[in-house]
Amino acid sequence: MKALMLFLSLLMSSAVFAQTPEQKLAELKITLPEVPPAIGSYVDVRRVGNLLYLSGKGPRNANGEYIIGKLGQELSVQQGYDAAKLTAINQLAVLKKELGSLNKVKQIVKVNGYVNCTAVFSDQPKVINGFSDLLIQVLGEKGRHARTALGTNALPLNMAVEVEMIVEVE
């Protein structure tokens, strides 16, 4: 009986102390930016039932500038990882704007990451890990997802990375 009571109290305390995604962002000292207007003839997000399809976003910093360049030429794997992490922050901003709260995210279903790179660069998964790792840090198990990481010879505005995703919501 004591073991059952201990288990129940641990279970209840973990639920009480569970952090919301917004609290986790604050702990990580991450502020979500304003979502800028789309740079083409598209919308940032389209809802179909309980799925959100997010258009590709890139690594736009607080000054409105993109991290640009080719991986394997001007940028290192670490710089690409950081660019992908910044892109995840920008996509979380799109989700927050659409949903009002990141608590409404049931799970990240699929991520497609594109890396602007040279023909011989082959570390695309390591670069897009920056995106995936941040989602998991902020959303926990809800942030784990299926993923594709591809290299391409060019991206809009010479962005280092571009990432799109599919999200299931409550």
Secondary structure, DSSP 8 states (H G I E B T S, - for coil): -HHHHHHHHHHHHHHHT---HHHHHHHTT---------SSSS-SEEEETTEEEEEEE--B-TTS-B-BS-BTTTB-HHHHHHHHHHHHHHHHHHHHHHHS-GGGEEEEEEEEEEEEB-TT---HHHHHHHHHHHHHHHHGGGG--EEEEEEES--GGGBSEEEEEEEEE-
